[in-house]
Amino acid sequence: MTQPEVIVDQVVLRDGFVPLIDISSARNGDQRQRQAVADAIGRCCESSGFLLLVGHGVPDRVIDDANRALREFFSLPQAVKEQVKADPSDPLARGFSSAGSLAATNDGADRAAEHESPDHVEKFVYFPLGNPEGVDGPGWTDQRVAVAERWPEVAGFRTAYQRYYDEMAALATELSRLFALALGLREDWFDEKIDRHNSNLMANHYPADNQPEGHIRLSPHSDWGNLTILLQDESQSGLQVRGDRGDWLDVPVVPGSFVINIGDLLARWTNDRWVSTVHRVVSTGAPTAERFSLPFFHQPNFDAVIECIPTCATPDNPARYEPVVSGPYLLDKFRVAYALNPQ
């Protein structure tokens, strides 16, 4: 089911449950324009927690190179991909994971109720957290995650992947500043909490199948972290979000756009003022072609304390959650997911 789209203005290009937002005026304009864009984003975050983003400034060449690299990697023979298989001792599962090795559900408690077969998607994960090779940024090392990154022998893959990661990190910082304005905070309020962010980039490949329309390829789930920036396959979608009435709504495919969605941690941070919405990937009808996607999962600094943002609590709506520390929260989520689906 697809929501109708209505042209609104120069910021909200199309309305609907997953609106299309152009942030170019925020990048190039004055403070008034930045606030207007921030307010539009804030409305999306309060209603669906999802939006399509254009005018983001990420170079086409960076996107094209990353797309090319992931397709080359997943086209390799299985035995070659297994050479960079995620280390079973790594709780972050960096490297290659075959289909069915990671649970998409948040805690696994209702996984069997959602669908009977495992998720039909293989992945490659880049996650610099604790990398002994010395990647700058996360600023935190622990023996539990001090595992070297695993890179395939595909020409240009590592360079393309890391450049794309850097662009996503910069975009996440810009979005975080717009988030701050939307929440009535100083524009730099999030900066010190994400300046050593622990984010990961995951390449997904859904092999072609002959399943009927609506068959689950990735089970219903919400994302764990702060926010997600998704590059979806422009040749087909299959991504759906759960609407207000519990129905499933198609996320439109808009060339040149990113899908942005709020994660559980940011919803918690905002005292549920913003929502982390359940979503899934389904077959679009037999035969369904292979599908690729590239989600960037943005996570605050490992030691960032996530407690109710001051503007998100009132005497009538006090803080609902105890503070949590970003890093341990994330590691616990990974441990549960990979315990459910051991390699």
MOFEN-V495077 format. One line per field, one symbol per residue. phi: phi as a letter, one per 20 degrees, with the letter a starting at -180 (. if undefined). burial: + if it has 24 or more other ideal C-beta (glycine too) atoms within 12 Angstrom, else -. A space follows every 10 residues. Layout:
BEGIN
phi: ???
burial: ???
END
This chain:
BEGIN
phi: .dffdcfdbe defbepfdfd dddffffdde fffffffgff fgfffeedmc bddcmenffg ffffffffff ffffefggff fffdfgfgee felfoecfgn eceeffcnfd ffffaedffe bdccddbfgm fffnffpfmb cbffcecffd dfedgmffff ffffgfffff ffffffffgg ffemdggege gfecfcgdec dcedcdfgbd ffgnffdcfg adefeebcdd edffeadnfc deffeneedf efecgndded beegffffge mmfdddefbb ccfepffdff ccbceddecf ggefeecgfg edccgecfge cffcegfggf fffffffeff cff
burial: --+------- ++++++++++ +++-++---- --++++++++ ++++++++++ ++++++++-- -++-++++++ ++++------ +--++++--+ ++++++++++ ++++++---- +--++--+++ ++++++++++ +---+-++-+ ----+++-++ ++-+--++-+ ++++++++++ ++++++++++ +++-+----+ --++-+++++ +++++++-+- ----++++++ ++++++++++ +++--+++++ +++----+++ ++++--++++ ++++++++++ ++++++++++ ++++---+-+ ++++++++++ ++++-+-++- -+-------- ---+-+++++ +-+++-++-+ +-+
END
